């Protein structure tokens, strides 16, 4: 059990109701959405990386082969035993294609979104980014940060200067401002649909 928390003024709070209120307010603030006010300057520094052809490819109708490959790739999550694909495969594939190509409403069976970004990931991810790239791990950035700080240490006493900036990335990975994401995707060249 938490016995106390330090508030923003440096005072130790020990009253359980106040501790509860502090914790609630902290996480409400951390995970609440705040509209991005003016991101035009930031967006202006990004060049489109999605071409008209890539957009056409992304908007193309899904094919039977793609559906079958996707379904068969979920093997670790399937039920044990025979799947009887030879019996249900055509019907399942038709149903999936209807959902994917005709925007059939599937709220009653599925609340997830289908994401096409992996098809163009190599056009969107910089060489310096480590997340979502096969063969790379985000933890590799620890070594990069260490090397940068080590180079700063070696510069001491020279005219070369540098600075390091530590950012609180918890919000960056725990939530996203959807309005900003939509604007960024438009800037990158993704079509509205």
Secondary structure in CASP SS format (residue, H / E / C, confidence):
PFRMAT SS
TARGET T0000
AUTHOR 0000-0000-0000
METHOD secondary structure of the structure
MODEL  1
X C 1.00
X C 1.00
X C 1.00
X C 1.00
X E 1.00
X E 1.00
X C 1.00
X C 1.00
X C 1.00
X C 1.00
X C 1.00
X E 1.00
X E 1.00
X C 1.00
X C 1.00
X H 1.00
X H 1.00
X H 1.00
X H 1.00
X H 1.00
X H 1.00
X H 1.00
X H 1.00
X H 1.00
X H 1.00
X H 1.00
X H 1.00
X H 1.00
X H 1.00
X H 1.00
X H 1.00
X C 1.00
X C 1.00
X C 1.00
X C 1.00
X C 1.00
X C 1.00
X C 1.00
X C 1.00
X H 1.00
X H 1.00
X H 1.00
X H 1.00
X H 1.00
X C 1.00
X C 1.00
X C 1.00
X C 1.00
X C 1.00
X C 1.00
X C 1.00
X H 1.00
X H 1.00
X H 1.00
X H 1.00
X H 1.00
X H 1.00
X H 1.00
X H 1.00
X C 1.00
X C 1.00
X C 1.00
X C 1.00
X H 1.00
X H 1.00
X H 1.00
X H 1.00
X H 1.00
X H 1.00
X H 1.00
X H 1.00
X H 1.00
X C 1.00
X C 1.00
X H 1.00
X H 1.00
X H 1.00
X C 1.00
X C 1.00
X C 1.00
X C 1.00
X C 1.00
X C 1.00
X C 1.00
X H 1.00
X H 1.00
X H 1.00
X H 1.00
X H 1.00
X H 1.00
X H 1.00
X H 1.00
X H 1.00
X H 1.00
X H 1.00
X H 1.00
X H 1.00
X H 1.00
X H 1.00
X H 1.00
X H 1.00
X H 1.00
X C 1.00
X C 1.00
X C 1.00
X C 1.00
X C 1.00
X C 1.00
X C 1.00
X C 1.00
X C 1.00
X C 1.00
X C 1.00
X C 1.00
X C 1.00
X C 1.00
X H 1.00
X H 1.00
X H 1.00
X H 1.00
X H 1.00
X H 1.00
X H 1.00
X H 1.00
X C 1.00
X C 1.00
X C 1.00
X C 1.00
X C 1.00
X C 1.00
X C 1.00
X C 1.00
X C 1.00
X C 1.00
X C 1.00
X C 1.00
X C 1.00
X C 1.00
X C 1.00
X H 1.00
X H 1.00
X H 1.00
X H 1.00
X H 1.00
X H 1.00
X H 1.00
X H 1.00
X H 1.00
X H 1.00
X H 1.00
X H 1.00
X H 1.00
X H 1.00
X H 1.00
X H 1.00
X C 1.00
X C 1.00
X C 1.00
X C 1.00
X C 1.00
X C 1.00
X C 1.00
X C 1.00
X C 1.00
X C 1.00
X C 1.00
X C 1.00
X C 1.00
X C 1.00
X H 1.00
X H 1.00
X H 1.00
X H 1.00
X H 1.00
X C 1.00
X C 1.00
X C 1.00
X H 1.00
X H 1.00
X H 1.00
X H 1.00
X H 1.00
X H 1.00
X H 1.00
X H 1.00
X H 1.00
X H 1.00
X H 1.00
X C 1.00
X C 1.00
X C 1.00
X C 1.00
X C 1.00
END
